[in-house]
Amino acid sequence: MIERETVAAYLDSLAKPRGSLGRLERIAADLAVAQGALKPQTRPRRIVLFAADHGVVAAGVTAWPSTVTQLMIGTIAAGRAASSVLARETGTDLRLIDVGSLGEPLAPAPPTYRRALVRAGSGNLAVEPALSLADLEAAWTIGIEEADAAAMDGMRVILAGEMGIGNTTPSACLAMLLAGLPVEVAVGPGAGSDAAVVARKREVV
C-alpha cells in the first residue's frame, strides 16, 4: 500500500517542473497507487476486449447492421483490426471475449479468443431491459475471470474494452445515469450516422 501523497512527492522530486507532465503524471500516480510502488511496471500488459451485439440496433440508432459485429470479431481475431494492430505495435497482449454476439463462434478458435456467451444479443433497451440482473451477474463474473487470468499470467496492466454495433447508445445511457450528463453531451453520432439517426438515438436514450 502506498499513499497518493507519497507518490506526488516522489514525482515532484524528479528533474522536471512540478506537475509539468499534466495528465501523464496523474496516470503515473494512479498506476503507482494501484501497484503499491513508486516505480510501477507497465509490462507485460493486456487488453481484454469484450464483444456483444446490442438489441437497440433495431430502434434505428446506428447506420450499421448487427452483422458487422461478427465481421469485426473475425477481423480482430485475425489481427487485422485497428485494435489488433495497436496492441501488436505497442507490445500489448490482446484477448477477445465474445459475451453476446449473434453470430456463430469462431472455428477454429484462435488462442486469443474465448466464447463465453451470456446471451445472444442484449434486449432492445428502447422497449425492454437490455439485460436481466442474472445476465449482469454472469457478465460480471466473466470479467472477474479474465482479470484473474491476467493476474495469473503476470500482467502488470490490464485494460478492458468493448465492441459491438449499437454500443454507443447504452454507453450514452450509462454516462447520463452515472455522470449526470445532458443528452446533448452524452449522445454523439457514433460511426457514420447522419443527423436523422442522431436525433433518433437521442430520443431513444
C-alpha positions in Angstrom: 0.0 0.0 0.0 1.3 3.4 -0.9 -0.3 6.8 -0.4 -1.0 9.2 -3.3 0.8 12.0 -1.3 3.9 9.9 -1.3 3.7 9.3 -5.0 3.1 13.0 -5.6 6.1 13.9 -3.5 8.3 11.5 -5.5 7.1 12.8 -8.8 7.8 16.4 -7.7 11.3 15.4 -6.7 12.2 14.4 -10.3 14.2 16.6 -12.6 11.3 18.5 -14.1 9.0 21.4 -13.2 6.2 20.4 -10.7 3.2 19.0 -12.4 4.7 19.7 -15.8 3.6 16.4 -17.4 -0.1 17.1 -16.7 -2.4 14.2 -17.3 0.6 11.8 -17.7 1.6 12.5 -14.1 -1.9 11.7 -12.9 -1.9 8.4 -14.8 1.5 7.6 -13.4 0.2 8.3 -9.9 -2.8 6.1 -10.4 -0.6 3.3 -11.6 1.8 3.7 -8.7 -1.0 3.6 -6.1 -2.6 0.6 -7.8 0.7 -1.4 -7.8 1.9 0.0 -4.5 5.2 1.0 -5.9 7.0 4.3 -6.7 8.3 2.8 -9.9 5.3 0.8 -11.3 5.7 -1.6 -14.2 3.8 -1.3 -17.5 4.8 -4.6 -19.0 3.6 -7.2 -19.6 0.2 -5.8 -20.3 -3.1 -6.9 -21.8 -6.2 -5.6 -23.5 -9.3 -7.7 -22.8 -11.9 -6.8 -25.5 -15.5 -7.9 -24.8 -17.7 -8.3 -27.9 -21.5 -8.3 -28.0 -24.5 -7.3 -30.1 -27.0 -4.7 -28.8 -30.7 -5.2 -29.4 -31.2 -1.4 -29.6 -29.9 -1.5 -33.1 -33.5 -2.4 -34.0 -34.6 1.1 -32.9 -32.6 2.8 -35.7 -29.8 4.3 -33.6 -26.9 3.3 -35.9 -26.1 3.4 -39.5 -24.7 -0.2 -39.4 -26.4 -3.6 -39.2 -25.6 -6.0 -36.3 -23.9 -8.4 -38.8 -20.8 -6.0 -38.7 -20.1 -7.1 -35.1 -19.4 -10.6 -36.2 -17.3 -9.4 -39.1 -15.2 -7.3 -36.7 -14.8 -10.3 -34.3 -13.2 -12.2 -37.1 -11.1 -9.3 -38.1 -9.8 -8.7 -34.6 -9.1 -12.4 -34.1 -7.1 -12.4 -37.3 -5.0 -9.4 -36.2 -6.2 -7.1 -38.9 -8.4 -4.6 -36.9 -7.1 -1.3 -35.6 -7.2 -2.6 -32.0 -5.1 -5.6 -33.0 -2.5 -3.5 -34.8 -2.2 -1.0 -31.9 -1.8 -3.9 -29.5 0.8 -5.6 -31.6 2.8 -2.4 -32.3 2.9 -1.5 -28.6 3.8 -5.0 -27.4 0.4 -5.5 -25.7 -1.3 -8.9 -25.4 -4.9 -8.9 -26.7 -7.7 -11.2 -25.6 -11.1 -11.2 -27.4 -14.1 -12.4 -25.4 -17.4 -13.0 -27.1 -20.0 -12.4 -24.4 -23.0 -11.7 -26.5 -22.7 -11.7 -30.3 -25.5 -13.0 -32.6 -23.0 -14.9 -34.8 -21.5 -18.3 -34.6 -18.3 -19.0 -32.6 -15.1 -18.7 -34.5 -13.9 -22.1 -35.7 -11.1 -23.0 -35.3 -10.9 -20.8 -32.2 -7.7 -18.7 -32.1 -5.8 -19.0 -28.7 -6.5 -15.3 -28.0 -10.3 -15.8 -28.4 -12.9 -17.0 -25.9 -16.6 -17.6 -26.4 -18.3 -17.0 -23.1 -21.9 -16.2 -24.2 -24.1 -14.6 -21.6 -26.9 -14.3 -24.2 -27.1 -13.9 -27.9 -27.5 -10.1 -28.1 -29.0 -7.8 -25.5 -32.6 -6.8 -25.3 -33.7 -3.6 -27.1 -33.3 -1.0 -24.3 -35.8 1.2 -26.2 -38.6 -1.1 -25.1 -37.2 -3.5 -22.5 -34.3 -4.1 -20.2 -31.1 -4.7 -22.1 -30.0 -7.3 -19.5 -31.6 -9.1 -16.6 -29.9 -9.0 -13.2 -28.8 -12.6 -13.8 -27.3 -11.6 -17.2 -25.4 -8.7 -15.5 -24.1 -11.0 -12.8 -23.0 -13.6 -15.4 -21.2 -10.9 -17.4 -19.5 -9.5 -14.3 -18.3 -13.0 -13.4 -16.7 -13.3 -16.8 -14.9 -10.0 -16.2 -13.6 -11.3 -12.9 -12.4 -14.5 -14.5 -10.5 -12.5 -17.2 -8.9 -10.2 -14.6 -7.8 -13.2 -12.5 -6.4 -14.9 -15.6 -4.4 -11.8 -16.4 -3.0 -11.7 -12.9 -2.1 -15.4 -13.1 -0.3 -14.7 -16.4 1.8 -12.0 -14.7 0.2 -9.0 -16.4 1.1 -5.7 -14.7 -1.5 -3.6 -16.5 -4.9 -4.7 -17.9 -7.3 -2.6 -20.0 -10.9 -3.6 -20.5 -12.6 -2.5 -23.7 -15.7 -3.4 -25.7 -17.0 -3.5 -29.2 -20.3 -4.2 -31.0 -22.6 -2.4 -33.3 -25.0 -0.1 -31.3 -22.6 0.1 -28.4 -22.6 3.9 -28.0 -26.3 4.0 -27.2 -26.1 2.0 -24.0 -22.8 3.9 -23.3 -24.7 7.2 -23.5 -27.4 5.9 -21.2 -24.7 4.9 -18.6 -22.9 8.3 -19.0 -26.2 10.1 -18.2 -27.1 7.9 -15.3 -23.6 7.7 -13.7 -22.1 11.1 -14.6 -25.3 13.2 -14.9 -24.5 14.3 -18.5 -27.2 16.0 -20.5 -28.4 14.0 -23.6 -26.9 16.6 -26.0 -23.4 15.8 -24.5 -23.8 12.1 -23.9 -25.1 11.3 -27.4 -22.9 11.7 -30.4 -23.1 10.4 -34.0 -21.2 7.1 -33.4 -19.7 5.7 -36.6 -21.0 7.4 -39.7 -24.5 8.4 -38.5 -26.4 11.2 -40.2 -28.5 13.9 -38.4 -31.7 11.8 -38.5 -30.0 8.8 -36.9 -28.5 11.0 -34.2 -31.9 12.5 -33.5 -33.5 9.1 -33.2 -30.6 8.0 -30.9 -31.2 10.9 -28.6 -34.9 10.2 -28.5 -34.2 6.5 -27.5 -31.6 7.4 -24.9 
